[in-house]
Amino acid sequence: MSLSDPDVEWVKRIADRLESEERYKNLENERFAEEKLRRHHAPRLWMRLKTCLEERCQSLNVKLGKDIFLFKLEPTSQAIIRTKGGPRLLRVVYSEDPYRIYYESNGLNGQYLFPNSLIRPSNGVDTGFGAWEVSAGGPCRA
């Protein structure tokens, strides 16, 4: 038994629709998995980023032989770095919704959404922080 042209078209439409629905379900599952990873790992990465920022300030102060960079944590999920006696300021704010870092320095600002690349284990993979790699358990590296 062979299918007539209308039957072939009907089968093709049904197959296309089923494939489309499957792609949509897979995409939704991926989005859910990404959100779950962000929800689990972003707070730990924020804690690690704060530690790295403070360590960098301390290292620079030691290298310069005086306290130039002042690091301060605010209770509102903010880290602030100021230069002593100068106008330079970096404010970094962590937001749990939607797991984003906002930053501002001397009139320039931006934001950074924790991507999947931040969730990977620290094994030399670029985590999206450019030259500063911040992993959940590893050292701060420049």
N, C-alpha and C positions, 0 to 999 in steps of 0.2 A: 504494500500500500504506500503510495507516494502522496505527499501533501500538496494541495493546490496553492497557488500564489497567495491568496488571502490567509490561508493557514500558516504558511511560512512567515508571513509578516507578523501575524499574531504571536507566534512562538518567539520571533526575534524581539518584539516589543516586551513580552513577558520576561525574557532572559535579560534584556537591557535594564528593565526596572529592578529585577532581583539583584543584578550586579551593582546598580546604583545604591540600593538600600544597604547592601553589604558594605560598600565603601563608606557610606555614611555611618554605619554602626562601628566600623573599625576606627574611623576618625574620632567619633565620640569616645570610644574606649581609650584611645591615645590621649585625648584631652583630659579625661578623668585621671589617667595614670600620671600625666605631667603635673596636674594640680595636686595630687596626693604626694608626689615627690617634693614639690615646692613646700607644701604645708609641713612636711616632716623635716626637710633639710634646711630651709631658708633661715629659721631662727638660729640654728647652730652656726650657720655660715655668717650671720650677722654678728654673733658673739665672737667668732674668730676674726672677723674683719676689725671689730673694735680693738681686740687684743693686738692685732698687727699694727693698727694705726698708732696705738700707744707705744708699742715697742719701737716703731720707726722714730717717733718723736724722741724717745729716750736715747736711742742710738745716735741720732743727729746731735742731740745736746751733749752727749759724751764726746763725740768726735770734735765738736766745736769748742769744748771745754767750758761751756756756760749754757744756762737754760734760755734758749731762744724760742723753742717750740713748746707751747703750753697745751696740754691735752686735758679735756674735761668731758665727763659724761653727764648728760642731762637725764632726768627721770622720764622724759617723754620720748625715749628711744632715739636720742640724738648723741652724736659724738661731735665735739667742737675742737678744732685745732686753731690756735692763735699764735702769732709771732709776738714775742715780748717787745713792747715799745714800738711796734709797727702796725700798719693797717691791714696786714694780711690775715685772712680768716677762711677756714674751710669748715662748713657745717654739713654733716652727713646724717640723714634721717632715715630710719628704717620703718617701713609701713608693712604690717601683716596683710593688708588688703590693698593690693593684690601681690604681696611679697615683692616689694620694690624698694630700692634705695633711691632717695632723692639727695642731690648734693648741690651745694652753692658755695661759690668762692669769688669774692670781689666782683660782684655783679653778673657773673656767669653762673648758669645753673643747668641741671639736667636730671635725668632719672635713668635708673637701670633696673630692668625686670630680671629677676633670677631666672635664667634659662636652664634648659636641661643640661647644658655643658657644665654648669656649676655643681650638678648633682653627681658627676662622675667621681670615682675615687682619685686621690692624688697620686698620679704616676707620671708626672711631667706633661699632662695634657693641659693646654691653655684653658683656664677657667673663665675667661672673659674679663678679667681684671687687668688685661694688658700685661705690663711688666711686673705687676704685683700679683703673685699667685697666692690665693687664700684657700686652704683646704680645711676640712673639719678637724683634722688632727695634726697636720704637718706644720712645719715652721713657716714663718713669713719669708718669702724670697723676693728679691728684687731682680 
